Amino acid sequence: MNDWPEGWSDDDRGRYGRGSASAQPEGARVMRQIRRGPAGPRGTGPAAGPHDGRVPQQPSYVDGRGHDGYGDPGGYDSGYNTGQVYGTPGGRGPGGGGPRGPRSAPDWRRRIKLTAITVVTVLVVTAVGTYFWADSKLNREVDLAKVIDRPAAGEGTNYLIVGSDSREGMSDEEKKKLHTGSAEGKRTDSMMILHTGGNGSTLISLPRDSDVEIPSFVGSESGKRYEATGRHVKLNAAYAEDGPELLVRTVEHNTGLRIDHYVEIGFAGFANIVDAVGGVEMDIPQDIKDTKSGADLKKGKQTLNGEEALAFVRTRYALAGSDLDRTKNQQKFLSALAGQVATPSTVLNPFTLYPTMGAGLDSLIVDKDMGLFDLADMFWAMKGVSGGDGKSMNMPIAGNAANGNLQWDTAKVKQLVEQLKNDETVTVSGN
C-alpha cells in the first residue's frame, strides 16, 4: 500500500527519503510551520490538491480567514520570530535585562530645595521648642509692681543684678566644698546696675557696705505699708529686711534711677554655670589666698572651674581695697563668663548649650516681666563691656559716713544717673 500523501510517488520517496543528498528537507519529517503575518489566499491549504511535485505546504495556525485555531481573530503569534518571550517588551526575556531607554538626569534643583526646606523646618522647630523649654525654666518670683513711688523711666534698660549667698538646695558636702558655711536665709553678696542702650553698656557695682536710707515701702509678703523713719543702713541690709522688692525700692530711692529688670543668682547656680561652660579663663592680678572664701589662686592666666570662680568673686579680706577690690573682680569675672557663654563653641554646641542653659535658668530668680530676650540682651551687654564696648566702674565714693558705711559722692552720682537716664556716654568715673 502506498501510504504517501496523495499525488506522491515512490520516486518522490527516493529523492527525498532518508539519507538523501538533496538540500531539500525530508518530506516525511517536515514540521508544521508557524507562519507569522497574514494568511495566504483561500484554498491553498493542505486540501487544495496536488502540489506538482513540490514539498506540500504545511498548515498554518492562521487559517487564512484571520483566525487562529483557537478562534482568535488576531491570529496566533508565539513571539519567537521577534525574540519576544512571555510578552516582555524589547525582547529582553523574562528578566527584562535587555537594553533600556536613557535614564533621566537627577533634578538637583528640586533635591536641593527639598533639603533646604527640611533643614530650615528642623531648625525652626528646634528653636521654637528650645525657646519654650527655656522660658518655662525661668523663676519669675519678683513682683516689681509691689514697689511704690518709682522714678520715671528713662532711655535704655536698667538691670539690677544680684549675687546672693543663698545655700538653698545645697548639700552639706557642697557647702563644705564651696566654703559657703551654713547660714540660714540669704543675703546679697554683690549688687550691680547694668545699663544697656545706644551708647554702649555701663556696669556699675554697688558696694554692699554703701550707706543708704530705707524709704517708705510696702511689705512684699504682708502688703502692709511701712513709713520711712530716716534709718540709714548698709545696702545689703535692705535685701535682708524684705527681699528683692525692698532692695529695688531702696536703690531707686537713693539713686533716682528706675530699675527695669531684676536678676538674682545664688552660690550653687553660679558654680554650676561656670562648670557647664567648661570653666572661664581669667588673668589673676596677684596671688590670692583666703581661708574664708577658700581661694588659693596664683597670679597669671588660668581657667577657673566653678569652685575656684566662686572663691575668687567672694574674696575680700585678702584684697587691699576689701569690698571695692572685690566688686572689681566680680565685674571682670561676670563679663568674662558672659563672653564665654556667648561664644560659638557654646551657642552652636547642643552638648554645651543645653547644660549651660539648664544650670543657669534653674538657678536664676527674675522679675515677672523678664523674658528670654531681655536675658539675652543682658548677657550680650555684659560681653560687650568685657570686649571694650562699654564701661565698668564702682559707684563713686566720697569716703566713710559717720556710721562707718561707705558714703557715695552725691554730685557724681547725680551726674551719673542723669547720663544713664538720657542714655548718654558715661563720663563719670568711679572708685
C-alpha positions in Angstrom: 0.0 0.0 0.0 1.2 3.4 -0.8 0.8 5.5 2.3 2.3 8.6 0.9 0.2 11.7 0.6 -2.0 11.9 -2.4 0.0 12.6 -5.5 3.3 11.4 -4.2 5.2 8.5 -5.8 7.9 6.2 -4.9 10.2 8.3 -6.9 9.4 11.1 -4.6 10.4 8.9 -1.7 13.6 8.0 -3.4 14.5 11.6 -4.0 13.6 12.9 -0.6 13.9 9.9 1.7 16.3 9.3 4.5 19.9 9.8 3.5 19.1 11.9 0.5 21.9 14.1 -0.5 19.5 16.7 -1.7 19.4 20.0 0.0 15.7 19.8 0.2 14.2 18.7 3.6 12.8 15.3 4.1 9.2 15.4 3.2 8.1 12.8 5.7 9.8 14.7 8.6 8.8 18.3 7.7 7.4 20.1 10.8 4.3 22.2 10.6 5.3 25.7 10.1 4.2 28.5 12.3 3.8 31.3 9.9 3.7 34.9 11.0 1.8 37.5 9.2 -1.3 37.5 7.1 -2.8 34.2 5.9 -2.5 33.0 2.4 -5.3 33.0 -0.2 -8.3 30.8 0.4 -7.9 27.3 -0.9 -4.2 27.0 -0.7 -4.2 24.8 2.4 -3.5 21.1 2.6 -6.7 20.2 1.0 -6.0 22.1 -2.2 -4.9 19.1 -4.2 -1.7 18.0 -5.9 1.4 20.1 -5.4 3.2 19.5 -8.7 6.0 17.5 -7.0 6.8 20.2 -4.5 7.0 19.9 -0.8 3.5 20.3 0.4 2.7 23.5 2.1 2.3 22.9 5.8 -0.8 24.1 7.6 -0.6 27.4 9.3 -2.1 28.2 12.6 -3.7 31.1 10.8 -6.4 29.6 8.6 -6.5 32.3 6.1 -9.6 33.8 7.4 -7.9 36.0 10.1 -8.5 33.3 12.8 -6.1 31.0 14.5 -7.0 27.6 15.5 -8.4 28.9 18.8 -10.7 31.4 17.3 -8.5 34.4 18.0 -9.2 37.0 15.3 -5.7 38.4 15.6 -4.0 35.2 14.7 -1.6 33.3 16.9 1.9 34.5 17.2 4.2 32.9 19.6 6.6 35.8 19.6 9.6 33.6 18.8 10.1 35.3 15.4 10.6 38.6 17.1 12.7 37.4 20.0 9.9 38.4 22.3 9.3 35.9 25.1 6.4 35.8 27.6 5.3 39.2 26.3 8.3 41.2 27.6 8.9 44.3 25.6 12.1 44.7 23.6 12.9 41.1 23.5 14.6 41.2 26.9 13.2 37.9 28.0 11.7 37.1 31.4 14.2 39.1 33.3 13.9 42.2 31.2 17.7 42.5 31.1 18.0 43.9 27.6 18.8 47.5 26.6 16.7 50.2 28.2 16.0 53.8 27.2 18.2 56.6 28.5 17.6 57.5 32.2 16.5 61.0 33.0 19.1 63.2 34.8 18.5 63.9 38.5 16.7 67.1 39.3 19.3 68.6 41.5 17.5 71.9 41.9 14.5 70.1 43.3 16.6 68.0 45.6 18.5 71.0 47.0 15.2 72.8 47.5 13.7 69.9 49.4 16.8 69.5 51.5 16.9 73.2 52.3 13.2 73.2 53.3 13.8 70.2 55.6 16.8 71.7 57.3 15.0 75.1 57.8 12.0 73.3 59.2 14.1 71.3 61.7 15.9 74.4 62.8 12.7 76.3 63.3 11.1 73.5 65.2 14.2 73.1 67.4 14.5 76.8 68.0 10.8 77.2 69.0 11.0 74.1 71.2 14.1 75.4 72.9 12.6 78.8 73.5 9.5 77.4 75.2 11.6 74.9 77.2 14.0 77.7 78.4 11.2 80.2 79.1 9.4 77.6 81.3 12.6 77.3 83.4 12.8 81.0 84.4 11.8 81.5 88.1 9.8 84.7 87.8 9.4 85.3 91.6 10.0 89.1 91.9 7.0 91.4 91.5 8.2 94.9 90.8 4.5 96.0 90.8 4.8 95.9 94.6 7.5 98.7 94.5 5.9 102.1 95.3 6.8 105.7 94.4 9.0 104.7 91.5 11.0 107.2 89.5 10.1 107.9 85.8 11.6 105.6 83.2 14.5 106.8 81.2 16.1 105.8 77.9 17.6 102.4 77.6 17.2 99.5 80.0 18.5 99.1 83.6 19.1 95.7 85.2 19.7 95.2 88.9 22.0 92.1 89.1 22.3 90.5 92.5 24.5 87.6 93.7 23.0 86.2 96.8 24.7 83.9 99.4 21.7 81.6 99.4 22.6 78.0 100.2 19.1 76.7 99.2 19.3 73.2 97.6 22.9 72.7 98.6 24.0 69.5 100.4 26.3 69.6 103.4 29.1 68.3 101.2 28.6 71.1 98.7 28.6 73.7 101.4 31.9 72.4 102.7 33.4 72.1 99.2 32.4 75.7 98.2 33.2 77.2 101.7 29.8 78.8 102.0 29.0 78.0 105.6 25.5 77.0 106.7 23.9 80.4 107.5 20.1 80.4 107.2 18.3 82.7 104.9 20.1 84.7 102.3 21.9 88.0 101.9 23.3 89.9 98.9 27.0 89.2 98.3 27.2 91.5 95.3 24.9 94.1 93.6 25.4 95.7 90.2 23.4 98.0 87.9 23.8 97.2 84.2 22.6 99.9 81.8 22.1 99.0 78.1 21.4 101.5 75.4 22.5 103.1 72.2 25.8 104.4 73.5 27.3 101.2 74.8 26.7 99.5 78.1 27.7 100.6 81.6 28.2 98.1 84.5 28.2 99.8 87.9 28.9 97.9 91.2 27.1 98.9 94.3 29.3 98.1 97.3 27.4 96.1 99.9 28.6 98.5 102.6 27.2 101.5 100.8 25.3 103.9 103.2 21.7 104.2 102.1 18.4 105.4 103.6 15.5 102.9 103.9 12.4 104.7 102.3 8.7 104.1 102.9 7.7 100.7 101.4 5.0 98.1 101.2 5.9 94.7 102.6 6.3 92.1 99.8 4.5 89.4 101.8 2.3 91.3 104.3 1.2 94.1 101.9 1.5 96.5 104.9 2.9 99.9 104.3 6.0 100.9 106.4 6.7 104.6 106.6 10.2 106.0 106.3 12.0 106.8 109.6 15.2 108.2 108.2 17.1 105.0 109.0 20.5 104.6 107.4 21.8 101.1 106.9 24.2 99.2 104.7 22.7 98.5 101.3 22.7 94.7 101.7 20.5 95.2 104.9 17.6 96.3 102.7 17.6 92.9 101.0 17.9 91.0 104.3 14.9 93.0 105.7 12.3 92.4 102.9 13.9 90.8 99.9 14.3 91.9 96.3 11.3 94.3 96.3 12.7 96.4 99.1 16.2 96.3 97.6 14.9 97.7 94.3 12.9 100.3 96.2 16.0 101.4 98.2 18.2 101.6 95.1 15.6 103.6 93.2 15.1 106.0 96.2 18.8 106.6 96.7 19.8 107.0 93.1 16.7 108.3 91.3 17.2 105.6 88.6 14.4 103.3 87.6 15.2 99.6 87.6 13.5 97.8 84.7 14.5 94.2 85.5 15.8 92.2 88.4 18.2 89.2 88.1 19.5 87.1 91.1 21.7 84.1 91.2 22.9 82.0 94.2 26.1 80.3 95.1 25.3 76.9 93.7 23.9 78.2 90.5 26.9 80.4 89.9 29.3 77.5 90.2 27.2 75.2 88.1 27.1 77.7 85.2 30.9 78.0 85.2 31.3 74.2 85.2 28.7 73.9 82.4 30.7 76.1 80.0 33.9 74.2 80.8 35.4 76.9 83.1 36.3 80.6 82.5 39.7 81.9 81.7 40.9 84.8 83.9 44.1 86.8 84.4 44.5 86.9 88.1 46.3 90.1 89.0 48.0 88.7 92.2 48.4 85.6 94.3 45.2 85.2 96.4 44.8 83.1 99.4 41.7 83.5 101.6 40.7 80.8 104.1 37.1 82.3 104.4 36.3 82.1 100.7 38.5 79.1 100.1 40.5 81.0 97.4 44.1 79.7 96.7 45.0 81.2 93.3 48.3 82.1 91.7 48.9 85.2 89.7 48.6 84.9 85.9 46.2 83.5 83.3 44.3 80.4 84.2 40.9 78.7 83.7 38.8 78.7 86.8 36.3 76.0 87.5 33.1 76.6 89.4 34.6 76.2 92.9 37.6 78.4 92.1 35.4 81.0 90.4 33.1 81.3 93.4 36.0 81.7 95.8 37.5 84.4 93.5 34.4 86.6 93.4 33.8 86.2 97.1 37.3 87.1 98.3 37.5 90.4 100.1 39.8 90.0 103.2 42.8 89.1 101.1 42.5 92.3 99.0 43.9 95.7 99.9 40.8 97.5 98.9 38.5 95.0 100.6 34.9 95.3 99.2 35.9 97.8 96.5 38.5 95.5 95.1 36.1 92.6 95.3 33.5 94.4 93.2 36.1 95.0 90.5 36.9 91.3 90.4 33.2 90.4 90.3 32.8 92.7 87.3 35.7 91.2 85.5 34.6 87.7 86.1 30.9 88.2 85.2 31.9 89.9 81.9 34.3 87.0 81.1 31.6 84.5 81.9 29.1 86.3 79.7 31.7 86.3 76.9 32.3 82.5 77.3 28.5 81.8 77.3 28.1 83.8 74.1 30.8 82.1 72.1 30.0 79.9 69.1 31.6 76.9 70.9 28.8 77.2 73.5 25.9 78.5 71.5 26.3 76.2 68.5 27.2 73.1 70.5 24.0 71.5 72.0 26.1 69.4 74.4 27.3 72.6 76.0 24.4 74.9 75.3 21.6 72.9 76.9 23.6 72.1 80.1 24.6 75.7 80.4 21.1 77.0 79.9 19.7 74.4 82.3 22.2 75.2 85.0 21.7 79.0 84.6 18.0 79.2 84.2 17.3 76.8 87.1 19.2 79.0 89.5 18.1 82.4 88.3 15.4 84.4 90.0 14.0 87.2 87.9 11.1 89.6 87.9 7.7 88.7 86.5 8.2 90.7 83.3 11.6 89.3 82.4 11.7 87.4 79.1 14.4 85.4 77.4 15.2 88.2 75.0 15.7 90.6 78.0 18.1 88.0 79.5 19.9 87.6 76.2 20.3 91.4 76.0 21.8 91.5 79.5 24.4 88.8 78.6 25.3 90.4 75.3 25.7 93.8 77.1 28.0 92.3 79.7 30.0 90.6 77.0 30.3 94.0 75.3 31.7 95.5 78.5 34.4 93.0 78.6 35.2 93.5 74.9 35.6 97.2 75.3 32.2 98.2 74.0 31.2 99.8 77.3 32.4 100.8 80.7 32.6 99.2 84.1 33.0 101.1 87.4 32.1 101.3 91.1 29.6 103.8 92.3 31.5 107.0 93.1 32.6 107.0 96.8 33.3 110.2 98.8 34.6 108.4 101.9 33.2 106.9 105.0 30.0 108.0 106.7 29.7 108.7 110.4 28.3 105.2 110.9 31.4 103.6 109.1 29.5 102.8 105.9 30.7 103.9 102.5 29.4 107.3 101.6 28.5 107.9 97.9 29.7 111.1 96.2 26.4 112.8 95.8 27.4 115.2 93.0 29.0 112.4 90.9 26.1 110.1 91.5 23.6 112.7 90.3 25.6 113.3 87.1 26.0 109.6 86.5 22.3 109.0 86.9 21.4 111.8 84.5 23.7 110.4 81.8 22.1 106.9 82.3 18.6 108.3 82.1 19.3 110.1 78.9 21.3 107.1 77.5 24.4 109.3 77.1 28.0 108.2 77.1 29.1 107.9 80.7 31.9 110.3 81.6 31.8 110.0 85.3 34.5 107.9 86.9 34.1 105.7 90.0 36.4 104.1 92.5 
